[in-house]
Amino acid sequence: MHAPADSPASTPDSAAYPSPAMGWLTVAILFLLYILSLTDRNIMALMVGPIKADLGLSDLQISLLQGPAFAFLFCICALPVGMALDRYSRRVILWLSVTIWSIAAASCGLASSFAMLAISRAGVGVGESGFSTGSYSVVGDSFPPHKVGLAMSIFIMGGVMGAGVVFLVGGPIVSAVMQGGGSVWPVFGLLQPWQEVFIITGAPGILLALLVFLFREPIRRKKTQIDEGAGYGEAWTFLKAHKPLAVATFLGFGLTYACTIGFQLWTPSYLARVHGWTPAQVGPVLGVTQILAAALMPVHGWAVDKLFKSGRRDAHLLWCMGAVLIAAPLGIGAFLVSNPWLTVVLYGLFMALVLAAASMGPTVVQVVTAPRLRGRVSALYVLVTGLIALAGGPATVGLITDKVLGDEKLVGMSLVITIFVVLLPSALLFALGRRSMRNAVEAL
């Protein structure tokens, strides 16, 4: 079976890119849906206490729900999605993805046990896997290489701002719903406040998924049509030919994301446990902080695009290496100071720097990969970095707190430890991959 008629799989690589207006409309819609994605993914961070109390869970179990329960299928499903993206309409795949995760996110509100909540979280992972992989492919084909960095930074900014929106809007929502107590819903019966929050924040995505049909399917910039039976062999061959770059991109960015996600999901608990802040306090403060940090992401993308266009073919890895090295002491200091407001300031500065990696990882994949392989290499990227970041980030913090330090009030020290064992090694990997990236770019 060949690619459908509306899928421009065999269009010559020399075909024009979408108009700037259409390209930026595409980014704007994906930006909005990415905010929704992170909202559904991270709202649990503001309800750790009530969920633990109602279901009798430990920090480790909460970490498993926030990390591995979501991440396993998020990563595994990237493989078939990557192959589908190189053959079929990416808009349809994106629509299905948003619809699936929204239904699953709302169904978290019907869970009455750890197992049921884990299954629903896995469903969220399934949907978000297709969205992430598909969006990388669409953005990569909507702009020429020397403009992808800025476009990808703005798109990824939506996801990071989604984490801020969780805190800024979700905090007051959670507080208001919690004060109202449980209520009886038609069909569903008695629901606890945290269950109501999941439904309220998850259900709107079922309608918002239709926004993907407002932009046009961008031309796949390929010289040849993909063989129906083509799998991942060619993608693996490409990655083996550029091993240092593959390790730097897959492992280096995965470790950076793991530390970033750990900070996002556990800083609210740190402020609550150590300084007694309520969700109504944590939400707006961390929300504004996260959004301000995310707002600087286009600066990273603009600067890297300028360096790349000037001939610096390893600009993405060089920039991220510097950002990580500057961010590390700020992240350490955030949880060693005694003033919570100083913690917030240092946390914001840390995030403003380390978030450079959030957009540069997908950008590297698009820039160094042959057009016919981008869907599959992007899928492998989502698989590996997702397993490392989404499963490892939250779970590592919870594991250190529960099993090593043995005191939930020492969660701040757990975050400090992750800087040394998770974040700093990524800077070394970025340094080791720079020559390989230059070679890969020149080989295209």
C-alpha positions in Angstrom: 0.0 0.0 0.0 1.3 3.4 -1.0 1.1 6.7 0.9 -2.4 8.2 0.6 -3.1 10.8 -2.1 -3.0 13.7 0.4 0.3 12.6 1.8 3.1 14.2 -0.3 5.5 11.4 0.3 7.2 11.5 -3.0 7.5 15.2 -3.5 11.0 16.3 -4.6 13.3 17.7 -2.0 13.6 20.9 -3.9 9.9 21.8 -3.4 9.2 25.0 -1.6 8.6 25.2 2.1 5.3 26.4 3.4 4.7 30.1 3.4 6.0 31.8 6.6 2.3 32.5 7.6 1.4 28.8 7.3 4.6 27.7 9.0 4.0 29.9 12.0 0.3 29.0 12.1 1.4 25.4 12.3 3.8 26.2 15.2 1.1 28.3 17.0 -1.4 25.4 16.9 1.1 22.8 18.0 2.3 25.3 20.7 -1.2 25.5 22.1 -1.7 21.7 22.1 1.7 21.3 23.7 0.6 23.5 26.6 -2.4 21.2 27.0 -0.2 18.1 26.8 2.0 19.2 29.7 -1.0 20.4 31.7 -2.5 16.9 31.5 0.8 15.3 32.2 1.9 17.3 35.2 -1.3 18.3 37.0 -0.7 15.4 39.4 2.3 17.2 40.9 -0.1 19.6 42.6 -2.2 16.8 44.1 0.5 14.5 45.6 -0.8 14.9 49.1 -4.5 14.1 48.5 -3.7 11.2 46.1 -1.3 9.7 48.6 -3.8 10.0 51.4 -6.8 8.6 49.5 -5.0 5.7 47.9 -2.4 5.1 50.6 0.6 5.6 48.3 4.3 6.3 49.0 6.7 8.8 47.4 8.1 6.0 45.3 4.6 5.0 44.0 3.9 8.6 43.2 7.2 8.7 41.3 6.2 5.6 39.4 2.9 7.2 38.4 4.5 10.5 37.3 7.4 8.7 35.5 7.4 5.0 34.4 3.6 4.5 34.3 3.5 7.3 31.8 6.8 6.9 30.1 6.8 3.2 29.2 4.1 3.3 26.6 5.0 6.9 25.7 8.4 5.6 24.5 7.4 2.2 23.1 4.6 3.6 21.0 7.0 6.1 19.4 8.4 3.2 17.2 5.2 2.3 15.2 4.2 6.0 15.2 7.6 6.9 13.6 7.0 4.5 10.8 3.4 5.7 10.3 4.6 9.4 10.2 6.9 8.6 7.3 4.0 7.1 5.3 0.6 8.6 6.3 -1.0 11.9 7.0 0.6 13.5 10.1 -2.4 15.7 10.8 -4.6 12.6 11.3 -2.0 11.0 13.5 -1.8 14.2 15.6 -5.6 14.4 15.9 -5.7 10.8 17.1 -2.9 11.4 19.5 -4.5 14.4 21.2 -7.9 12.6 21.4 -6.4 9.5 23.0 -4.4 11.3 25.6 -7.3 13.6 26.5 -9.6 10.7 27.1 -7.0 8.9 29.2 -6.2 12.1 31.2 -9.9 12.5 32.1 -10.1 8.8 33.0 -7.5 9.4 35.7 -10.4 11.0 37.5 -12.2 7.7 37.7 -9.3 5.7 39.2 -9.8 4.3 42.7 -6.5 2.4 43.1 -2.8 2.6 42.2 -3.3 0.1 39.3 -6.2 1.9 37.8 -4.4 5.3 37.9 -1.3 3.7 36.4 -3.3 2.3 33.5 -4.8 5.7 32.8 -1.4 7.4 33.0 -0.1 4.8 30.5 -3.0 5.9 28.1 -1.8 9.5 28.4 1.6 8.3 27.4 0.3 6.5 24.3 -1.4 9.7 23.0 1.4 12.1 23.9 4.0 9.8 22.2 2.3 10.4 18.8 2.0 14.1 19.4 5.6 14.7 20.3 7.0 12.6 17.4 4.6 14.0 14.9 5.1 17.6 15.9 8.9 17.3 15.5 8.4 15.9 12.0 5.9 18.6 11.0 8.0 21.5 12.3 11.2 20.1 10.8 9.5 20.1 7.3 7.9 23.5 7.7 11.2 25.6 7.8 14.6 25.5 6.2 17.5 24.1 8.4 18.9 27.5 9.4 15.4 28.5 10.8 14.4 25.2 12.5 16.1 26.1 15.8 13.9 29.2 16.4 10.7 27.4 15.2 11.4 24.4 17.4 12.3 26.5 20.4 9.0 28.3 20.1 7.1 25.1 19.8 8.8 23.4 22.7 8.3 26.6 24.7 4.6 25.6 24.6 5.4 22.4 26.5 7.5 24.2 29.0 4.9 26.8 29.5 2.4 24.0 29.9 4.3 23.1 33.1 4.0 26.7 34.2 0.3 26.8 33.3 -0.2 23.7 35.5 1.2 25.7 38.5 -0.3 29.1 37.6 -3.8 28.0 36.7 -3.8 24.5 38.2 -2.9 25.7 41.7 -6.0 27.9 42.2 -8.2 25.3 40.5 -6.9 22.5 42.7 -7.3 24.7 45.8 -10.9 25.7 44.9 -11.9 22.1 44.1 -10.3 20.7 47.2 -12.2 23.2 49.4 -15.5 22.1 47.9 -14.9 18.5 49.0 -16.2 15.4 47.1 -19.4 15.5 45.0 -21.7 13.1 43.2 -21.5 13.2 39.4 -24.1 11.7 37.0 -23.1 8.2 35.9 -19.7 8.3 37.8 -21.1 8.6 41.4 -19.1 10.1 44.2 -15.7 11.6 43.1 -13.0 13.0 45.3 -11.7 16.5 44.6 -8.5 15.3 43.0 -10.5 13.0 40.7 -12.7 16.0 39.6 -9.5 18.0 38.7 -8.4 15.3 36.3 -11.7 15.3 34.5 -12.0 19.1 34.4 -8.5 19.5 32.9 -8.5 16.4 30.6 -11.8 16.5 28.8 -11.4 19.8 26.8 -8.6 18.2 24.7 -11.2 16.0 22.9 -12.5 19.1 21.1 -9.2 21.0 20.9 -7.7 18.1 19.0 -9.6 19.3 15.9 -7.3 22.3 15.7 -4.7 20.3 13.8 -6.9 20.4 10.7 -6.5 24.2 10.5 -3.0 23.9 9.1 -1.9 22.2 5.9 0.1 19.0 5.8 3.7 20.1 5.0 5.6 18.5 2.2 7.8 15.7 3.2 11.2 16.7 1.9 12.3 13.4 0.4 14.1 12.4 -2.7 12.6 8.9 -2.9 9.4 7.3 -1.7 9.6 5.1 1.4 9.3 1.4 0.8 6.3 -0.1 2.3 8.4 -2.7 4.2 11.0 -0.3 5.3 11.7 -0.5 9.0 14.3 0.9 11.4 17.4 -0.8 9.8 18.4 2.3 7.8 17.9 4.5 10.8 20.2 2.3 13.0 22.8 2.3 10.2 22.8 6.1 10.3 23.1 6.2 14.0 26.0 3.7 14.1 27.8 5.8 11.5 27.7 8.7 13.9 28.1 7.0 17.3 29.4 10.0 19.3 26.7 12.2 18.0 24.0 9.6 18.7 25.2 9.1 22.2 25.4 12.9 22.8 21.9 13.4 21.4 20.1 10.4 22.8 21.8 10.0 26.2 23.0 13.6 26.8 19.7 15.2 26.1 17.9 12.4 27.9 19.9 13.0 31.1 19.3 16.8 30.9 15.6 16.2 30.5 15.6 13.8 33.4 17.0 16.4 35.8 14.7 19.1 34.4 11.6 17.0 34.9 12.7 16.0 38.3 13.0 19.6 39.3 9.6 20.5 37.8 7.7 17.7 39.5 9.3 17.7 43.0 10.0 21.4 43.6 6.3 21.9 44.6 6.6 19.1 47.1 9.8 20.7 48.5 8.1 24.0 49.1 5.1 22.3 50.7 7.1 20.0 53.0 9.9 22.2 54.0 8.3 25.7 53.9 4.7 24.8 54.4 3.4 26.4 51.2 -0.1 25.4 50.0 -1.1 24.6 46.4 -2.6 28.1 46.2 0.8 29.6 47.0 3.0 27.2 45.1 0.9 27.3 41.9 1.1 31.0 41.0 4.7 31.5 42.1 6.1 28.5 40.3 3.8 29.1 37.4 5.0 32.6 36.7 8.6 31.4 37.3 8.3 28.6 34.8 6.6 30.8 32.2 9.3 33.5 32.5 12.0 30.8 32.1 10.3 29.3 29.1 9.9 32.8 27.5 13.7 32.8 27.0 13.7 29.6 24.9 13.4 31.5 21.6 16.5 33.4 22.6 18.4 30.1 22.7 17.0 29.1 19.4 17.7 32.4 17.7 21.3 32.4 19.0 22.0 28.8 17.9 20.5 29.5 14.4 22.8 32.5 14.0 25.8 30.4 15.0 24.8 27.5 12.7 24.2 29.8 9.8 27.6 31.4 10.3 29.2 28.0 9.8 29.3 26.6 13.4 28.0 23.2 12.6 28.1 22.0 16.2 26.4 25.1 17.6 23.5 23.2 19.2 25.7 20.9 21.3 28.2 23.7 22.1 25.4 26.0 23.4 23.8 23.3 25.5 27.1 22.3 27.1 27.6 25.9 28.2 24.1 26.2 29.5 24.3 23.1 31.6 27.6 24.1 33.2 26.2 27.5 34.1 22.9 26.1 35.3 24.3 23.4 37.6 25.5 25.7 40.5 22.2 27.6 40.4 20.2 24.4 40.8 22.4 23.2 43.7 22.1 26.5 45.5 18.3 26.6 45.1 17.9 23.8 47.7 20.7 24.8 50.0 19.4 28.2 50.9 17.0 28.7 53.7 14.7 31.4 52.2 12.0 29.9 49.9 11.8 33.0 47.8 15.5 32.8 47.0 14.9 29.1 46.2 12.3 30.3 43.6 14.7 32.8 42.1 17.5 30.3 41.7 15.1 27.7 40.4 13.9 30.1 37.8 17.5 31.0 36.7 18.3 27.3 36.6 15.3 26.5 34.4 16.0 29.5 32.0 19.4 28.0 31.2 18.8 24.3 31.2 15.7 24.6 29.1 17.9 25.4 26.2 18.3 21.6 25.8 14.5 21.1 25.5 14.4 22.4 22.0 17.9 21.7 20.9 17.6 18.0 21.1 14.8 17.7 18.6 16.4 20.3 16.5 19.7 18.3 16.3 17.7 15.3 15.1 16.1 17.3 12.3 19.3 19.1 11.2 21.6 16.1 11.0 19.2 13.4 9.7 18.5 12.7 6.0 14.9 13.8 5.3 13.6 10.3 4.5 14.7 9.1 7.9 13.4 11.9 10.2 10.2 10.2 11.3 12.0 7.1 12.4 15.1 8.7 13.9 12.7 11.1 15.8 10.8 8.1 17.1 14.0 6.5 18.3 14.9 9.8 19.9 11.6 10.0 21.7 11.9 6.3 22.8 15.4 6.7 24.3 15.2 10.2 25.8 11.7 9.4 27.1 12.7 6.3 28.9 15.6 8.2 30.5 13.8 11.4 31.3 10.2 10.5 32.0 10.9 7.3 33.8 14.2 8.2 35.3 13.7 11.8 36.3 10.8 11.6 38.8 11.6 8.0 39.9 15.2 8.9 40.7 14.2 11.7 43.1 11.6 9.6 44.8 13.9 6.6 45.1 16.7 8.7 46.7 14.2 10.4 49.1 12.6 7.1 50.1 15.4 4.6 50.0 18.6 6.5 50.5 17.8 9.6 52.6 14.7 8.1 54.3 13.0 11.4 55.0 10.4 13.1 52.8 11.5 16.5 54.0 15.0 15.8 52.4 13.5 15.9 48.9 15.5 19.1 48.3 18.8 17.2 48.9 17.6 14.5 46.5 17.3 17.2 43.9 20.8 18.4 44.6 22.2 14.9 44.2 20.6 14.6 40.8 22.6 17.6 39.6 25.8 15.7 40.2 24.8 12.2 39.0 22.4 13.1 36.2 22.9 16.6 34.8 26.6 17.2 34.8 27.5 14.1 32.9 25.3 15.4 30.0 27.7 18.4 29.5 30.6 15.9 28.9 28.5 14.0 26.4 27.7 17.2 24.5 31.4 18.0 24.3 32.3 14.5 23.0 29.6 14.7 20.3 30.6 18.0 18.7 33.0 16.7 16.1 30.6 13.9 15.1 27.8 16.5 14.6 30.0 18.6 12.3 30.7 15.5 10.2 27.1 14.5 10.0 26.0 17.9 8.9 28.7 18.1 6.2 27.7 14.7 4.9 24.1 15.7 4.1 
